[in-house]
Amino acid sequence: MEPSRRVTKRLPAVAIAAWLVALTIAPADAPATVEQQRARLPPPAECSSPVTGKWRALTWNEHQSSWYQYTLEVHQDAIDPSKLSGMIYIDAWTGDADTPEPPNPCRWRYQGKMDGTGRFLDGEVQFWGGPFEMTQQICGGYVAYNPDHFTGKLQPELQEFQAVNNDGGAAVNEPAVFRRIACFDDGRKDPGSAVAPPPFFPKHRKSGC
């Protein structure tokens, strides 16, 4: 594996041919709306810090027929709270658009992580990853991965920030709705609260690889 290799998209070798065919016959991507992405996420958690905590996004890539679940573990610097550090965890798999859970049988799935660094200034969150480290290739072939770079304006009343991802490859302003889903042990203010789902709510299938 070559974690620093620059690629145009996070695709397994076996899927490249199918992806090229899809480009010639499919219309432009129709990304999930903010409401659709929100509906897939756990309830929000309110913490003592405006940005410290665990953040989650779950996105669908139509051309790859793949899901990407991002989990950010974000910490503020004790001396300079505008400086952020932590980790970015990735769980990616191939599946159907209406089932945002890993399918069974498993066709292609991997998990990985990156050291995270960032800034928090004037309500804007920037958080980006270092070299990608594969932690588990669950099924399918080798994949290379460009480090993610998320940027978005914090919405404290929702415990969310609507980010865009630019990874230096094919991800150009790719939307991702992040919600804070947990506080660290020393930073909880209130427990996570239930939220009313938006009009669209995907069906869930209890299965796994």
HELIX and SHEET records of a PDB file:
HELIX    1   1 ALA A   13  ALA A   15  5                                   3    
HELIX    2   2 ILE A   16  ILE A   25  1                                  10    
HELIX    3   3 VAL A   34  ALA A   39  1                                   6    
SHEET    1   A 2 GLU A  46  CYS A  47  0                                        
SHEET    2   A 2 ARG A 188  ASP A 190 -1                                        
SHEET    1   B 9 GLU A 133  CYS A 139  0                                        
SHEET    2   B 9 ARG A 109  LEU A 121 -1                                        
SHEET    3   B 9 LYS A  83  THR A  94 -1                                        
SHEET    4   B 9 SER A  66  GLN A  76 -1                                        
SHEET    5   B 9 GLY A  53  ASN A  61 -1                                        
SHEET    6   B 9 GLU A 174  ALA A 182 -1                                        
SHEET    7   B 9 GLU A 160  ASN A 165 -1                                        
SHEET    8   B 9 HIS A 149  GLN A 155 -1                                        
SHEET    9   B 9 GLU A 124  GLY A 129 -1                                        
END                                                                             
